[in-house]
């Protein structure tokens, strides 16, 4: 108790030129000062944080756990670019600080531990802004990227860094903190009072990027992926095919089959046949001038069947539904559904396979000239 009285007597002396005054009441742990806005101190100050602009902050992290090092650079970060602007403004506010950020500033571990009861360490910063590194967003590209691959986005990303000169203070006068190690017993001019709260200076900085703000995004950066739920009984993806930046999905459905393995083979064959039809549309869109050569391609059952065999190694199964069974006069029948995937890096190879299948089929029917064959091959060069 004598230690606490000493603290606030010294604070009063600093604030009023040595006059004996009644010190402010020490804030209780339940009234620790909280940041008024979503701004975070960095774990490490420097003069160029551009690499962190656009990194996504995992949704499960509380504000007090966030610093630039826990943010994730995803495929959708490419749509967020840095832009530096000059600024001139003086600020005095409380910021969130992760354990790493507060530790790097010299805040004792005991103080961090007590502050963790409020889920974060809050540090006061008095500063003058010199520059801001803001984010320029390709809104259309970012929205498309997050929609097609939501596991590459979260609800927040690093949107702005602040450069300036200033001082960092930790909250003082808390009886829990004072008893944790007595770090405030030797009080001097480093301590000041604001809004009835005692603050002790712990660090200063000059002309450096020291803090950042997050911006609102969309998506859910939770590490979930389609492949992680293989074998799920939820087959809603067959009615609403997912999107993916790395390729295209197809839903293969089998006819009734006498065994489950046979039904799975049929389902994969159906998916590959859909890929063959897709390749016809893809090739037509690539070369409108040669589209007449592809006429009837997607309606030729034999051609599609042959093409499906040719691209078998390029189309991979991603998820399976539990096989449905039906009792019939001929015995138990099985029907399977599969979500198959054609990667983008297999697209050109699949197109060449489709063209070769078409050429061979037309040759067998004496329905292609050397000039037409050459024109078809030019489509996939």
N, C-alpha and C positions, 0 to 999 in steps of 0.2 A: 504493500500500500504506500509506504514512504517513497518507493521508486516512482509510482504513478504520480504522486503529488509533485515530486521533483521535475518530472517531465513537463507538466503543464505550468508550473511556476516559471520554468525556463522559456516555454513558449510565449507566456504573457510578457516576459521581459523582452524577447525578440520583437514582438509585435508592437509594443508601446514604448520603446526606448528605455526600458528598465523600470518603468513604473509598475508598482504592484497592482495587478488586476486579477479579476476572477477568471481563470482559464475556461475555455469551452468544455462542455461535458464530452467525455469520450464516447464515440459512437459505439453502440452495441453491435455484436456480430450480425444481428438480423437487419441492421440498417447500414451495412457497408454500401458505399457509394457505387452506383451502377452507371455505365455509359449511357448517354442520352441518345446515341445513334450507333449504327453498326460500323464501327471503325476499330481497326486492330493494329497494335504495334507489331513490327516485324521481328522475327527471330534473329535477323542479322541485317544491319544497316549497310547500304552501299550506294554507288552512284549510278547504277543501271539495272533496274529490276525488270527490264522488258521481257525477259524469258518467262516471267510469272504471269504476265497479263493474259487473261483468258483461261487460266487454269481453273478447273472446277473444284468446288469444295464439297466433299462427301456429305450427304444429307444427315447422316447419323451424328456428326460432330456438333457439339454445343459451341456457342460463340466463344466461350472461354478456352476452348481447345484448339482454336483455329490460328494458324500462322501460315506464311507462304509455303513452307516446306511440306505441309500436309495436303496442299491443293494438287490436283491431278491434271496433267496435260493430256487431253484426249484427242481423238480425231476431229471432234467438233471445235476444238480450240483454234483451228486454222481460220475460222471465220471472225476472230476477234483479234484486232491488231492494235499496237500501242501508238499513241500520239502525245507528244509533249507540248504543254502550253505553259506560259509564264503566268505567275499569280503573285499577288501581294496582299497578305491578310494576316492579322495576328489572332491567335486562338488560345483558349485555355479550357481544356475539356478532359474528361475521363475516357480512357480507351480500354478495350479488352486486351489482355495479354496472356498468351499461352504460357505454360510452365517453362518452355524453352525460351520464349521471348523475355519473360520476367527474370529468369535465371541469368540470361546473358547481360541484363542490365544491373545485376548485382542485388536483386531482391532475395533475401535469405529464404532458404527452403522452408523454414518454420513458418514464415509469413505466407508463402504459397500454400502450405498445408492448411492453415487456418482459413485462408480465402477460398479454398476449394470447397468449403461447405456451402458457399454461394455459387458453386459451379464454375467460378472463374477468378482470376486475379484482375483487379481493376486498378490501373495506374493513371495518375493525372499527368497531363503533358501541357506545358506552356510553350508555344512555338510561333514562329513567323514563317509563313509559307513563301517559298521562292518559285517553285514549279510544281506542276501536276503532270503525271503520266496517266492519261486517260485511255479509254478503249474506244476504237472505231469498230462498229459491229456491222457485218454483212447480215442484216436481219433475215433476209430470205434464205440465205445459205444456212445460217444457224438454226432457223426454225425447221428447215427440211432435214438437216443432219440430226437434230434432236428427236424429230418425229420418227425418222426411219431407223435410228439406232439409239433409243432412250438410255441404254446403259452407258453411253458416252457423254451424258449430260447429267447435271444435278440442278437443284433449285437455285444455287448461287455459284458465281464465279468471281475471280478477282478482277475488278473493273477499274480501279484507280489507285495509283500510288501518290504519296505526298512527299515532296522534298522541302526541307527547311532547316532552321536552326532553333534549338530550344533546350528545355530541361524536362526531366522525368522525375515525378515524385510518387512515393508510395504512401498509402494512408497510415497515419500514426495515431497513437492514443487509444487504440483498442486494447482492452485489458487482456484478452486472449493472446494477442501478439506480444504485448509487453512481458507477459509471464513466460513466453516461449523461449526467451534467451536473453532478455534484457537489452536488446539492441538499441533501444531509445533512451537509455539512462544518461548517456552523455550528449545532451541536446545543445545545439548551438545555432548559429545563423542559418544553417541548412534547413531548419524547420520553420514553416509558416502556417498560418491559419486562413482558411477560406470557407465561408458558409458554415461556421462553427465546427469545422473538421480540421484537425492537425495533419499536415503533410510534410514528409521528410524527403529532401532531394536525394536521389540515388544516382543520377547520371545526367550528362549533357551531351549534345551532339551539334554538329555544324555542317550545313550545306550537304545533307545526305537524305536519301529516301528512307524514311523511318516508319511509315505507317501506310496502310491500305484500306480501302473500302470494298465491300463485295457488291455485286450487282445481281439483279434477279434474272434467272434463266428458266429453263424448263427441263423436264426429264427426271430420271432417278438413277444417280450414280451409286449403285449398290452392289456392283460386281455380278449381278445376275446375268445370265446369258441363256439363250435358247437351248444350247447344247447341254447345259447343266441340268435340264429337266427332262432328259431322255426317259422314255418309258412312262411318262405321265398319262393319267387317264383323261386329262382335259384335252379334248381334240378340237377346241374352238378355232385353232389355227387353220383348220381345213376349210372353214367357212370364211375366215378373214385372214388371208395369208400375210405373214409378217413381212416387213421391209428390211433390207440389209444393205449397207453400203458396199459390202464385199461380194455381192452376187444376187441371185434370184431364187426364190423358193417356188416349189411346185408340190401340190398335194396329189399323191397317187392313191387310187381306190381300186381294190381288187373286186372281181366278181366272186360269187360263191365258189368255194373250193373245198375238196374233201379233206384237207389237212391245213393246219395253220402255216407250216413252212411253205406250202404251195401258194396259199393266199398272200403271203408276204412277197413271194417272187412275182406274183401277178401285180401287186401294188407297185412294186418298183418298176416293173415294165410299163405300167400305165403312166408313172411319173416321167419315165424316159421318153415315152411317146409324146407327152406334152412338151418336153424340151425340144424334140425334133420339130414340132409345129411352131414353137417359139422361134427356132432358128430360121425357119422359112420367113416369118414376119421380120425378124432381125435383118436377114439378108436383103429382103425387099426394101426395107427402110434405108439400107446403106447404099443401094444402087437402084434408083427408080428407072434409070435408062435400060437396065437389064431385067426388070421385073417380069417381063413377058416370058423369059426363060424359066422362071420359077412357077409359072402358071400351073395349077393343079398339084403343086408340091404338097401342100398341107391336106389335100383330100385323097391322096394316093395311099391306101391302107398298106399295101405291100412295101411301098417306099418308106413309110413311117415305121413299120415294123423292122425293116432292115436298118434304118437309121438309128432306131433305139438300141439295137445290138451294138452298133458302131460306137456310140457315145457312153456305153455302160460304165466305163471306168472313170468318166468325167463327172458323173452325177452321183452324189453321196447322200445316203440316208442320214437324217438328223434326229428325227423323233418318230416314234411309233405309237399308235393307239392300241389299247388292248383289243385283241381280235374279238369281233362279235360272232356269236354262234346262233345257228338256227336249226331246229329239228325239221327235217323234211322226210318224205317217203323213202328217199334214197340214203338216209342217214344224216348225221350231223354235218353241217356245212359251216365254213369259216369265211369271214370277210375282214380284211385288214385295210388300214389306212396308214400312209407314211408321209412325212414331210421331207421332201428331197430338196437338195441344194445344188445349184450350178454356180461355182465360184467365178468371179470375173476373170481370173487368170486362166480359166479354162474356156472362156467364151470364143476366142479366136480359133483354138484347136477344135472346138465343137462345130464351128462354122465350116472349117475345112473338111471335117468328117462328113458333114451334111452334104457339102458340094460333091465330094467323091462318091458318096452313096447315090446321089442323083445322077451323076455322070455314068456310073456303072449300070444303073438301072436303065437309062436311056440307050446306052450302047447295046445292052441285051435285046432291047426292043427295036434296034436300028432306027432310033428316033432322035438322033443327035448328030450334028455335023462337027467337023474339026473346028470351025469358026465358033460355033456355039460352046463347044467344050472349052476353048480358049477364053471366051468371054466369061464363062462361069468361074473359071479359076482366077481370073483377074479380080473377081469380086472379093476374094479373100486374101489378096496379096497385101 
